[in-house]
Amino acid sequence: MTPLKYLQAYSATLQDQVRQLIAQQRLGDYLSQRYPARHAVQSDKALYAYTLALKQEHLKNAPSIDKVLFDNRLDLTHRALGLHTAISRVQGGKLKAKKEIRVASLFKEAAPEFLRMIVVHELAHLKEHEHNKAFYQLCEYMQPGYHQLEFDLRLYLTYRELEGRQASNAAR
């Protein structure tokens, strides 16, 4: 039985359906049919502008963001696809907190829906720090269909991992 580490919180029935897609080698087809496009956000500057536009549209009163960037160090081994941080620095006699959002570099090549989902997730943390009901309601408000996108992103991560395993087995 194929372990599905990104889908562990989902029902056994749903996991079995995903295993069937994998066994039939149809998971990639499913994803490419649902998410055929790739986004054009390739630089940190473009990501910052993209994130600011979403923030302005949905979270005008949230704290400002000082930095947004793609981060090569964020990956699945750290179980982080995006991070939001507040770095405190002393400037003169005052303590200033700078808000940063970092997005895993693997999203440079992902579907635009997945990039938006990650950015929405990190923006929601500006208002709601915990992954609670209010947090997910805010995500759903900013990105209708958020939960389906999160599930499909987990399918995408599963597919990437399977492809990586196949490539390393073929190299042996």
C-alpha contacts under 8 A as a table, 3 or more apart, distances in Angstrom:
res1	aa1	res2	aa2	distance
2	T	19	R	6.77
4	L	7	L	5.38
4	L	8	Q	6.24
4	L	15	Q	7.39
4	L	158	T	6.99
5	K	8	Q	5.47
5	K	158	T	7.86
6	Y	9	A	7.99
6	Y	154	R	5.53
6	Y	155	L	7.60
6	Y	157	L	7.30
6	Y	158	T	6.59
7	L	10	Y	5.56
7	L	15	Q	6.92
7	L	151	F	7.91
7	L	154	R	6.59
7	L	155	L	7.79
8	Q	11	S	7.86
8	Q	15	Q	7.95
10	Y	14	L	6.58
10	Y	15	Q	6.79
11	S	14	L	5.29
11	S	15	Q	6.29
12	A	15	Q	4.99
12	A	16	D	6.06
13	T	16	D	5.11
13	T	17	Q	6.39
14	L	17	Q	5.09
14	L	18	V	6.43
15	Q	18	V	5.07
15	Q	19	R	6.19
16	D	19	R	4.92
16	D	20	Q	6.21
17	Q	20	Q	5.09
17	Q	21	L	6.47
18	V	21	L	5.08
18	V	22	I	6.27
18	V	27	L	7.58
19	R	22	I	4.96
19	R	23	A	6.04
20	Q	23	A	5.01
20	Q	24	Q	6.09
21	L	24	Q	5.17
21	L	25	Q	5.97
21	L	26	R	4.96
21	L	27	L	5.13
22	I	25	Q	4.83
22	I	26	R	6.04
22	I	27	L	5.52
23	A	26	R	7.71
24	Q	27	L	7.99
25	Q	28	G	7.19
26	R	29	D	5.10
26	R	30	Y	6.16
27	L	30	Y	5.10
27	L	31	L	6.31
27	L	155	L	7.87
27	L	159	Y	6.83
28	G	31	L	5.17
28	G	32	S	6.07
28	G	159	Y	6.69
29	D	32	S	5.16
29	D	33	Q	6.01
30	Y	33	Q	5.32
30	Y	34	R	6.28
31	L	34	R	5.20
31	L	35	Y	5.74
31	L	36	P	7.66
31	L	152	D	7.77
31	L	155	L	7.95
31	L	156	Y	6.98
32	S	35	Y	5.08
32	S	36	P	4.85
33	Q	36	P	5.72
35	Y	111	A	5.91
35	Y	113	E	7.71
36	P	111	A	7.17
37	A	111	A	5.69
37	A	112	P	6.99
38	R	109	E	6.48
38	R	110	A	5.95
38	R	111	A	4.65
38	R	112	P	5.84
39	H	42	Q	8.00
39	H	108	K	7.64
39	H	109	E	7.48
39	H	110	A	7.17
39	H	111	A	6.07
39	H	112	P	4.79
41	V	46	A	5.51
41	V	47	L	5.88
41	V	50	Y	7.77
41	V	108	K	6.88
42	Q	46	A	6.65
42	Q	47	L	7.24
42	Q	108	K	5.77
43	S	46	A	5.19
43	S	47	L	6.20
43	S	69	L	7.86
43	S	70	F	7.60
44	D	47	L	4.96
44	D	48	Y	6.05
44	D	68	V	6.60
44	D	69	L	4.62
44	D	70	F	5.97
45	K	48	Y	5.12
45	K	49	A	6.34
45	K	68	V	7.90
45	K	69	L	7.59
46	A	49	A	5.13
46	A	50	Y	6.06
47	L	50	Y	4.96
47	L	51	T	6.02
47	L	68	V	6.56
47	L	69	L	6.46
47	L	70	F	7.67
48	Y	51	T	5.17
48	Y	52	L	6.05
48	Y	67	K	6.96
48	Y	68	V	4.93
48	Y	69	L	6.76
49	A	52	L	5.12
49	A	53	A	6.14
50	Y	53	A	5.27
50	Y	54	L	6.49
51	T	54	L	5.21
51	T	55	K	6.15
51	T	68	V	7.52
51	T	119	V	6.53
52	L	55	K	4.96
52	L	56	Q	5.98
52	L	65	I	7.71
53	A	56	Q	5.10
53	A	57	E	6.14
54	L	57	E	5.08
54	L	58	H	6.21
54	L	59	L	7.79
54	L	120	V	7.67
55	K	58	H	5.36
55	K	59	L	4.90
55	K	60	K	6.33
55	K	62	A	7.92
55	K	123	L	6.90
56	Q	59	L	5.75
56	Q	60	K	4.96
57	E	60	K	6.80
58	H	142	M	6.26
59	L	62	A	5.37
62	A	126	L	6.28
62	A	127	K	6.50
63	P	99	K	7.90
63	P	126	L	6.76
64	S	99	K	7.06
65	I	68	V	7.48
65	I	98	K	7.22
65	I	99	K	5.01
65	I	100	E	6.07
65	I	101	I	7.67
66	D	98	K	5.84
66	D	99	K	5.40
66	D	100	E	5.89
67	K	98	K	7.97
67	K	99	K	6.73
67	K	100	E	4.74
67	K	101	I	6.37
68	V	100	E	5.76
68	V	101	I	4.74
68	V	102	R	5.72
68	V	103	V	7.79
69	L	101	I	6.63
69	L	102	R	5.07
69	L	103	V	6.23
70	F	102	R	5.71
70	F	103	V	4.79
70	F	104	A	5.64
70	F	105	S	5.07
70	F	108	K	7.97
71	D	74	L	5.69
71	D	102	R	5.90
71	D	103	V	5.80
71	D	104	A	5.10
71	D	105	S	5.39
72	N	75	D	7.41
72	N	104	A	6.21
72	N	105	S	5.23
73	R	104	A	7.36
74	L	78	H	6.65
74	L	80	A	6.01
74	L	81	L	6.22
74	L	82	G	7.19
74	L	103	V	7.32
74	L	104	A	4.92
74	L	105	S	7.29
75	D	78	H	5.68
75	D	79	R	6.56
75	D	80	A	5.92
75	D	81	L	6.08
75	D	104	A	6.07
75	D	105	S	7.97
75	D	106	L	7.77
76	L	79	R	4.63
76	L	80	A	6.00
76	L	81	L	6.84
77	T	80	A	7.77
80	A	83	L	6.88
80	A	104	A	7.59
81	L	103	V	6.05
81	L	104	A	5.00
81	L	118	I	7.37
82	G	101	I	7.12
82	G	102	R	5.37
82	G	103	V	4.28
82	G	104	A	5.73
82	G	118	I	6.57
82	G	119	V	7.77
82	G	122	E	6.70
83	L	100	E	7.91
83	L	101	I	5.57
83	L	102	R	5.03
83	L	103	V	6.55
83	L	122	E	6.59
84	H	99	K	7.18
84	H	100	E	5.58
84	H	101	I	4.46
84	H	102	R	6.42
84	H	122	E	5.93
84	H	123	L	7.98
84	H	125	H	7.15
85	T	98	K	7.96
85	T	99	K	5.69
85	T	100	E	5.15
85	T	101	I	6.49
86	A	97	A	5.70
86	A	98	K	5.27
86	A	99	K	4.44
86	A	100	E	6.25
87	I	97	A	5.32
87	I	98	K	5.12
87	I	99	K	6.51
87	I	100	E	7.72
88	S	95	L	6.47
88	S	96	K	5.49
88	S	97	A	4.21
88	S	98	K	6.30
89	R	95	L	5.68
89	R	96	K	5.31
89	R	97	A	6.32
89	R	98	K	7.83
90	V	93	G	6.79
90	V	94	K	5.69
90	V	95	L	4.52
90	V	96	K	6.09
91	Q	94	K	5.40
91	Q	95	L	6.16
91	Q	96	K	6.63
101	I	122	E	6.80
103	V	107	F	7.32
103	V	118	I	7.43
103	V	119	V	7.57
104	A	107	F	6.06
105	S	108	K	5.61
106	L	109	E	6.09
106	L	110	A	6.94
107	F	110	A	4.77
107	F	111	A	7.76
107	F	114	F	7.39
107	F	115	L	5.94
108	K	115	L	7.97
110	A	114	F	6.39
110	A	115	L	6.78
111	A	114	F	5.43
111	A	115	L	6.66
112	P	115	L	5.15
112	P	116	R	6.15
113	E	116	R	5.16
113	E	117	M	6.11
113	E	149	L	7.28
114	F	117	M	4.98
114	F	118	I	6.30
114	F	149	L	6.88
114	F	150	E	7.93
114	F	153	L	6.35
115	L	118	I	5.30
115	L	119	V	6.23
116	R	119	V	5.10
116	R	120	V	5.92
116	R	143	Q	7.95
117	M	120	V	5.12
117	M	121	H	6.08
117	M	143	Q	7.02
117	M	146	Y	6.76
117	M	149	L	6.86
117	M	150	E	7.19
118	I	121	H	5.01
118	I	122	E	6.30
119	V	122	E	5.17
119	V	123	L	6.04
120	V	123	L	5.03
120	V	124	A	6.05
120	V	139	C	6.17
120	V	142	M	6.61
120	V	143	Q	7.00
121	H	124	A	5.24
121	H	125	H	6.79
121	H	139	C	6.14
122	E	125	H	5.28
122	E	126	L	7.31
123	L	126	L	5.45
123	L	127	K	7.73
124	A	127	K	5.67
124	A	128	E	6.01
124	A	129	H	7.93
124	A	135	F	6.39
124	A	138	L	6.31
124	A	139	C	6.17
125	H	128	E	4.77
125	H	129	H	4.90
125	H	130	E	7.42
125	H	135	F	7.41
126	L	129	H	6.89
127	K	135	F	7.96
128	E	131	H	7.55
128	E	134	A	7.12
128	E	135	F	5.40
129	H	135	F	7.66
130	E	135	F	6.86
131	H	134	A	7.98
131	H	135	F	5.62
131	H	136	Y	6.97
132	N	135	F	5.20
132	N	136	Y	6.48
133	K	136	Y	5.33
133	K	137	Q	6.15
134	A	137	Q	5.03
134	A	138	L	6.16
135	F	138	L	5.19
135	F	139	C	6.33
136	Y	139	C	4.88
136	Y	140	E	6.08
137	Q	140	E	5.04
137	Q	141	Y	6.10
138	L	141	Y	4.96
138	L	142	M	6.27
139	C	142	M	5.22
139	C	143	Q	5.87
139	C	144	P	7.85
139	C	146	Y	6.44
140	E	143	Q	4.96
140	E	144	P	4.90
140	E	145	G	6.39
140	E	146	Y	5.18
140	E	147	H	7.47
141	Y	144	P	5.95
143	Q	146	Y	5.37
145	G	148	Q	5.50
145	G	149	L	6.38
146	Y	149	L	5.09
146	Y	150	E	6.12
147	H	150	E	5.02
147	H	151	F	6.25
148	Q	151	F	5.07
148	Q	152	D	6.11
149	L	152	D	4.99
149	L	153	L	5.93
150	E	153	L	5.02
150	E	154	R	6.31
151	F	154	R	5.08
151	F	155	L	6.40
152	D	155	L	4.84
152	D	156	Y	6.15
153	L	156	Y	4.86
153	L	157	L	6.20
154	R	157	L	5.06
154	R	158	T	6.15
155	L	158	T	4.99
155	L	159	Y	6.11
156	Y	159	Y	5.00
156	Y	160	R	6.15
157	L	160	R	5.06
157	L	161	E	6.17
158	T	161	E	5.17
158	T	162	L	6.22
159	Y	162	L	5.09
159	Y	163	E	6.11
160	R	163	E	5.10
160	R	164	G	6.12
161	E	164	G	5.03
161	E	165	R	6.25
162	L	165	R	5.08
162	L	166	Q	6.21
163	E	166	Q	5.10
163	E	167	A	6.15
164	G	167	A	5.13
164	G	168	S	6.24
165	R	168	S	5.19
165	R	169	N	6.11
166	Q	169	N	5.08
166	Q	170	A	6.08
167	A	170	A	5.12
167	A	171	A	6.30
168	S	171	A	5.10
168	S	172	R	6.61
169	N	172	R	5.34
